[in-house]
Amino acid sequence: MVIDSLIKHIEEWAPPGVAWDRDNTGLLAGSRKDEIKNVFICLELNGQALKEAVRKNCNFIFTHHPFIFNPLKNLDFDKNPKALIIKKLIEKNISLYSAHTNLDYTKEGVSFALADKLKLTGVEFLKPLNQNQFKLVVFVPGNNIDKVSEAVYNSGGGRIGEYKNCSFRSKGEGTFFGSEKTNPAAGRKNNYETVDEIRIEFIVDSWNINKTVDAMIKAHPYEEPAFDIYPLKNENRNYGEGVTGFLKTKMPEKEFIRFVCKSLGAEGLRHTELRGKTISKVALCGGAGSDLLNTAVSSGADAFITADIKYHTFLEAGGKILLIDAGHYETEIHSLSVVKKKIEKFFSSEKEKIKVNLFSGSTNNIKFYKQKEY
């Protein structure tokens, strides 16, 4: 099993094209052509995690936080700890791959894993992404519909929410007059022709549009297929920021805070003034998601859990919602178990050969002093 196969499997679930445009996702070091020995998963890579990966004979490391995010100014192995880790990756022939905001924005990603830890029901995106889809319309003779449609489906087109192979088809008539240089699939050159055709429409994510169009053209019988590409403003049902869901049982605020701490394994958390409300609907965003505060309030959520919240954001939330900062590490670490299951499923036929390991330690460098507990 080569690394490229695993990367394609991961990116089918969490495509790099959906990531924040200034992010640094994908293969950061190594070769896609190398055979996989074992896989190691951690939130971010440090010296301790790398040592464990080497000890467990792993040559593919998956991280959520990109090890290389800002440009490195030097590779001074004596003074730059990151440079030293890069040196060891190369020496040990270990490939390093990161899925960051694409893992944040995808279904079953970071925020969905957080919702699962809190046992929420009716989970859906808090803020679906939009304006990242196209409608591809192509005109095809009737006996080539299946071939062209399959080419589009296999390249990522025709997906809406939990449905795949979606299209709309309508009958019509196409016309053409081919020059002496043409070789038409139907009719004759130098002659005005009319052909019965089917108009087929597909929804395609923006990062798949070029691949999908290329596949469609290759499968199409015409020398010059007629097709249109329309930009859409639709909400994307498969990608978004944060989630909302409902507690199985409503809770008073203090009980809910205790529940959050215990469920996430947090040593403590910060929150706004209690309002004496009952918590039922909860908004979540793993990692730094305080910019979604107003969206969470508008959703009707009773509480919003995220991390890295600034002082003035707490002031803004006062009286509107129970705002909880549960920690960056604490709101993201649970997604790694989902990644592990996804990769293990991919290797299901090779279980005895390839092992998928979660880092046994912690990369969280934040500690809490407990002065008061509920």
Secondary structure by P-SEA (a helix, b strand, c coil): ccaaaaaaaaaaaccccccccccccccccccccccccbbbbcccccaaaaaaaaaacccbbbbcccccccccccccccccaaaaaaaaaaaabbbbbbbccccccccccaaaaaaaaaccccccccccccccbbbbbbbbcccaaaaaaaaaaaacccccccccccbbbbbbcccccccccccccccccccccccbbbbbbbbbcccaaaaaaaaaaaacccccccbbbbbbccccccccccbbbbbcccccaaaaaaaaaaaaccccccccccccccccbbbbbccccccaaaaaaaacccbbbbccccaaaaaaacccccccccccccccccaaaaaaaaaaaaaccccccbbbbccccccccccccccccc
